[in-house]
Each structure stands twice: as structure tokens, then as C-alpha cells.
């Protein structure tokens, strides 16, 4: 590709990115407003934990056998909690996978008591539990009263099974249960 053409492509790419910034901010503002609505809950992928999967010797309760948050991930979780408080989101419950990176994310958010929920545990290495765990989470969500607002901290595979979305580390997916209580209706995505 000639240099002039390459430079023009770069300029167009940068301009496109700059022009999309106000739209991204507006979308983010709208998402925060959606989260404040009744019946809206959130799925959050744990904060940044370098790597993929876990070591073969993974043991629940022993963080030395797991992939964990790094300093960037810990800071990301704290900043996300700050942003959620700043936006006035009040949660009634925070449920988390029992994996250390999820428990640590949920605790570092500092938004209230954290309860471990085994149905949010990763099935990355053992897909045989995907259907059962996904159904258990949907059943729990379908049983909520209208004034409850949950945050569920979990893993990419769990969020993808529930929403068909492949979230980034720390990303929040806002949703509401369908009228019949069997499906999750995705409303917005947030990267605080």
C-alpha cells in the first residue's frame, strides 16, 4: 500500500474513533440510567487476571492454585466500585463465583456483603455442568422480587452461556429477566 494511502487510512481511522467518543459517552450515560431502573440486574466478568483458564491443580479456597487478579485487576475492581457508588446504584445482593479472582473482584468493589454462589463457578474446564449451572442461575433470578437488584460476579464462559456475549475483563452486562422468567434480556453493556 502506498505511503499516502496508508496515512490517509490512519487519519480516517483516528477521525472515526474521535467522532464515536460522544456516542460512547452517551451510550454509557444511558446504560447507567438503565441500571437504576427497577428489575435490572448485572453480570460482571471478574477484573483483569492475566492468563486463560486455571492450573490443573485448582483447589477452591486455595488462591495459590488459581489464576488471580494482578495489581491492574485489583485497581480495576476498586475503580469500578467507586464508579458504581458515584452513579448511585444500590444493590441488594452481590453473588460471586467461588474462584478467588471473582471473590476478590466482588470484595474489592466494596459495595456490600458478598455471597458465594457455586452456580456462578467457572465450567471452562468441564462443560458438562454448563446446562445445570445456567439453569440454576436463571431459576434464582426468576424468583427475585421486583425491588431486588443483584450483581453477579462470574466468568466469561458463564456470562456467554447466559447472554451469548463474550465480555471483557471487568465488563458489566445489564439485563432483566424476560416476562416468563426463562430468559435473560440484555439491556446494555458497561465498561466503567
C-alpha positions in Angstrom: 0.0 0.0 0.0 1.5 3.4 -0.9 2.5 5.6 2.0 0.0 8.4 1.1 -2.9 5.8 1.1 -1.7 4.3 4.4 -1.5 7.8 6.0 -5.0 8.7 4.7 -6.3 5.4 6.2 -4.8 6.2 9.6 -6.3 9.7 9.5 -9.8 8.3 8.7 -9.4 5.7 11.4 -8.4 8.2 14.0 -11.2 10.6 13.0 -13.7 7.8 13.2 -12.6 6.9 16.7 -12.8 10.5 17.8 -16.2 11.0 16.3 -17.5 8.0 18.1 -16.4 9.2 21.6 -19.5 11.3 22.3 -21.7 8.4 21.2 -19.9 6.1 23.5 -20.3 8.5 26.4 -24.0 8.9 25.7 -24.4 5.2 25.5 -22.6 4.8 28.8 -24.9 7.5 30.4 -27.9 5.7 29.1 -26.6 2.4 30.5 -26.2 3.9 34.0 -29.8 5.1 33.8 -31.0 1.7 32.8 -29.2 0.1 35.7 -31.1 2.4 38.1 -34.4 1.0 36.8 -36.4 -1.5 38.8 -35.8 -5.1 37.9 -32.4 -4.5 36.3 -29.6 -6.8 37.4 -25.9 -7.0 36.3 -23.5 -9.7 35.4 -19.8 -8.8 35.8 -16.8 -10.6 34.5 -14.1 -10.6 37.1 -11.5 -7.9 36.8 -8.2 -8.5 35.0 -6.5 -11.7 35.9 -3.7 -12.4 33.3 -3.8 -15.8 31.5 -6.5 -18.2 30.5 -8.2 -20.9 32.5 -6.6 -22.3 35.6 -3.8 -24.7 36.6 -4.7 -28.4 36.6 -4.3 -28.5 40.4 -7.0 -25.8 41.0 -8.4 -26.1 44.5 -11.3 -23.9 45.7 -10.3 -21.9 48.7 -6.6 -22.0 47.8 -5.8 -19.0 45.8 -2.2 -20.2 45.2 -3.6 -22.9 42.9 -5.6 -20.4 40.8 -5.2 -17.6 38.2 -5.7 -14.4 40.2 -6.1 -10.7 39.8 -3.0 -8.7 39.3 -2.4 -5.2 40.5 -4.2 -3.8 37.5 -7.2 -6.1 38.1 -7.3 -5.1 41.8 -7.2 -1.4 40.8 -9.9 -2.0 38.1 -12.2 -3.6 40.7 -11.8 -0.7 43.1 -12.4 1.9 40.4 -15.5 0.0 39.2 -16.9 0.0 42.7 -16.1 3.8 43.0 -18.0 4.4 39.8 -21.0 2.3 40.8 -21.3 4.3 44.0 -20.8 7.6 42.2 -23.7 6.7 39.9 -26.0 5.9 42.8 -26.5 2.2 42.1 -27.8 0.5 45.2 -27.5 -3.3 45.2 -29.5 -5.6 47.4 -27.1 -8.6 46.9 -23.7 -9.4 45.4 -23.3 -13.0 44.4 -19.9 -14.4 43.2 -18.3 -17.5 41.9 -16.1 -19.2 44.5 -13.0 -18.7 42.3 -10.5 -16.3 44.1 -10.4 -13.8 41.2 -14.2 -13.4 41.4 -14.4 -13.3 45.2 -11.6 -10.7 45.2 -13.3 -8.6 42.5 -16.6 -8.7 44.4 -14.9 -7.7 47.7 -12.7 -5.0 46.1 -15.8 -3.4 44.6 -16.7 -2.6 48.3 -20.5 -2.4 47.6 -21.7 -4.6 50.4 -21.7 -8.2 51.7 -20.6 -10.8 49.2 -22.2 -14.3 49.0 -20.5 -17.2 47.2 -22.8 -18.9 44.7 -21.5 -22.2 43.3 -23.7 -22.0 40.2 -21.5 -19.0 39.1 -18.3 -21.1 39.3 -16.4 -21.5 36.0 -17.1 -24.5 33.8 -14.3 -23.6 31.4 -12.5 -26.9 32.0 -15.7 -29.0 32.5 -18.5 -28.1 30.1 -20.7 -30.9 31.4 -22.1 -28.6 34.2 -22.9 -25.7 31.9 -26.6 -26.5 31.4 -27.2 -27.2 35.1 -25.4 -24.1 36.3 -27.0 -21.8 33.8 -30.5 -23.2 34.7 -29.8 -22.7 38.4 -28.8 -19.0 37.9 -31.9 -18.4 35.7 -34.1 -20.0 38.3 -32.6 -17.9 41.1 -33.1 -14.7 39.0 -36.7 -15.6 38.1 -37.5 -16.0 41.8 -36.4 -12.4 42.7 -38.9 -9.8 43.8 -39.2 -6.6 41.8 -37.3 -4.5 44.4 -34.2 -6.6 44.4 -31.1 -5.5 42.4 -28.3 -8.2 42.1 -24.8 -8.0 40.9 -23.4 -11.4 39.9 -19.6 -11.6 39.5 -18.5 -14.6 37.4 -16.5 -15.8 34.4 -16.6 -15.3 30.7 -18.0 -18.8 30.0 -20.9 -18.3 32.4 -21.8 -14.9 31.0 -21.6 -16.2 27.4 -23.8 -19.1 28.3 -26.4 -16.8 29.8 -26.2 -13.9 27.2 -24.2 -15.0 24.1 -21.9 -12.1 24.9 -18.1 -12.6 25.2 -17.3 -9.9 27.9 -14.0 -8.2 28.5 -12.4 -8.5 32.0 -14.4 -6.2 34.3 -17.2 -5.6 31.8 -20.8 -5.4 33.2 -23.8 -6.7 31.3 -27.1 -5.2 32.4 -30.2 -7.4 32.0 -33.7 -8.0 33.0 -35.4 -11.4 33.2 -38.0 -12.0 30.4 -41.7 -11.7 31.4 -42.0 -15.5 31.5 -38.8 -15.7 33.7 -37.0 -18.2 31.4 -34.6 -15.9 29.5 -32.2 -13.0 30.2 -33.0 -9.9 28.1 -29.7 -7.9 27.7 -30.3 -4.2 28.0 -26.8 -2.6 27.9 -23.1 -3.1 28.4 -20.8 -1.1 30.6 -17.1 -0.8 30.8 -16.8 1.5 33.8 
